[in-house]
Amino acid sequence: MEITGRIIAVLPERSGISQRSGTEWKAGSYVLETQEQFPRKMCFDVFGADRIQQFNIQVGEMMTVSFDIDAHEYQGRWFNSIRAFRVDRNIQAAAPVAGAAPEAAPLPTSAAPVAAPAPAAPAPDTTPFGAEGGEDTDLPF
């Protein structure tokens, strides 16, 4: 999967030693915001000191991130992880103009005539309950 946007946050690196293999690991987390009419944010991880250094992700950069999504269970709860495996910098990407809406593709037109609107429903009866000579009760319906 891929997503394109601007990096808005670089979170502190995490590191530790694997319980299974005993080797040291490093992970960096980054927040990307899409440049759409309704922007979305995604936090993703980069694992490995070599990849963190290779990608060299900085705040404010516009990029396309290729990632994998996986879920794991821990003590009866499920957690999603989003891991980036490739980063492509978009040098040509322009910042959107404030107030400008993205161009939409034209809607297909059909040769069928447009249907006339349906007639309005009759107005509900506003006569007070019991005023028309029916049973007088205390029920509100």
C-alpha positions as MATLAB code, in Angstrom:
seq = 'MEITGRIIAVLPERSGISQRSGTEWKAGSYVLETQEQFPRKMCFDVFGADRIQQFNIQVGEMMTVSFDIDAHEYQGRWFNSIRAFRVDRNIQAAAPVAGAAPEAAPLPTSAAPVAAPAPAAPAPDTTPFGAEGGEDTDLPF';
ca = [
       0.000    0.000    0.000;
       1.060    3.578   -0.560;
       0.139    6.967    0.823;
       1.401   10.422   -0.133;
       1.641   13.377    2.189;
       3.802   15.688    4.259;
       5.725   14.602    7.364;
       4.360   16.618   10.287;
       6.141   14.885   13.194;
       9.240   12.806   13.847;
       8.806   10.922   17.115;
      11.725    9.846   19.344;
      13.506    6.642   18.317;
      12.878    3.504   20.313;
      15.450    0.775   20.834;
      15.875   -2.411   22.776;
      17.205   -5.939   22.759;
      15.171   -8.775   21.259;
      14.147  -11.450   23.780;
      14.193  -14.136   21.101;
      17.522  -13.455   19.384;
      19.314  -11.154   21.821;
      20.132   -8.646   19.076;
      19.662   -4.898   19.350;
      16.838   -3.226   17.424;
      15.842    0.373   16.606;
      12.577    1.832   15.386;
      11.589    5.334   14.354;
       8.004    6.608   14.188;
       6.762    9.336   11.876;
       3.418   11.074   11.310;
       2.334   11.787    7.728;
      -0.592   14.052    6.807;
      -2.270   13.780    3.413;
      -2.833   16.913    1.332;
      -6.528   16.404    0.552;
      -9.590   18.526    1.183;
     -10.076   16.556    4.417;
      -6.512   15.644    5.493;
      -5.837   12.337    7.197;
      -2.943   11.507    9.469;
      -1.067    8.224    9.687;
       1.666    7.199   12.090;
       4.091    4.658   10.638;
       7.270    2.949   11.822;
      10.624    2.332   10.183;
      12.534   -0.604   11.682;
      16.291   -0.955   11.647;
      19.038    1.603   12.231;
      20.228    1.197    8.628;
      16.771    2.008    7.168;
      16.247    4.933    9.552;
      19.552    6.384    8.380;
      18.883    5.527    4.707;
      15.398    7.115    4.648;
      16.534   10.177    6.697;
      12.946   11.425    7.082;
      12.633   15.069    8.148;
       9.670   17.210    9.226;
       8.110   19.120    6.330;
       9.152   16.693    3.576;
       6.587   15.640    0.987;
       6.822   11.911    0.242;
       5.115    8.709   -0.792;
       5.450    5.933    1.765;
       5.019    2.277    0.819;
       3.955    0.260    3.839;
       2.546   -3.006    5.172;
      -0.240   -3.233    7.720;
      -0.282   -6.066   10.239;
      -2.103   -6.776   13.482;
      -0.949   -8.716   16.517;
      -2.577   -9.844   19.744;
      -1.147   -9.094   23.178;
      -2.927  -10.135   26.373;
      -6.310  -10.405   24.682;
      -6.096   -7.048   22.876;
      -5.315   -6.437   19.201;
      -2.919   -3.792   17.900;
      -2.196   -2.592   14.354;
       1.296   -1.887   13.129;
       2.124    0.087    9.994;
       5.687   -0.531    8.804;
       7.254    1.424    5.966;
       9.533   -0.466    3.589;
      10.124    2.254    0.967;
      10.085    6.049    0.890;
       9.923    8.115   -2.308;
      10.399   11.857   -2.054;
       8.026   13.953   -4.174;
      10.040   16.999   -5.190;
       7.436   18.111   -7.752;
       4.513   18.102   -5.299;
       3.026   21.544   -4.887;
       1.310   22.773   -1.762;
      -2.445   23.157   -2.192;
      -3.814   26.674   -2.514;
      -5.927   27.701    0.473;
      -9.620   27.487   -0.311;
      -9.085   25.622   -3.559;
     -10.966   22.393   -3.994;
      -9.353   19.512   -5.866;
     -10.543   19.132   -9.421;
     -13.091   16.379   -9.781;
     -13.630   14.284  -12.866;
     -16.779   15.242  -14.766;
     -19.776   13.081  -13.992;
     -21.041   10.910  -16.831;
     -24.167   12.214  -18.503;
     -26.945   10.003  -19.706;
     -29.458   10.502  -22.502;
     -32.346    9.513  -20.194;
     -34.696   12.353  -19.239;
     -34.630   13.596  -15.684;
     -37.590   12.378  -13.630;
     -40.020   14.952  -12.285;
     -40.053   15.397   -8.521;
     -42.555   13.299   -6.578;
     -45.698   15.070   -5.361;
     -45.568   16.348   -1.804;
     -47.076   14.202    0.941;
     -50.344   15.464    2.461;
     -49.949   17.676    5.524;
     -50.338   15.902    8.876;
     -53.534   16.460   10.846;
     -52.930   19.168   13.431;
     -56.325   18.948   15.127;
     -55.901   18.512   18.911;
     -56.553   14.996   20.188;
     -60.159   14.490   21.140;
     -61.358   17.704   19.496;
     -63.154   15.941   16.658;
     -65.590   14.135   18.910;
     -63.540   10.960   19.444;
     -62.847    9.310   22.782;
     -61.352   11.518   25.451;
     -58.358    9.765   27.025;
     -55.246   10.817   28.823;
     -53.001    8.977   26.361;
     -50.637   11.212   24.386;
     -51.001    9.109   21.246;
];
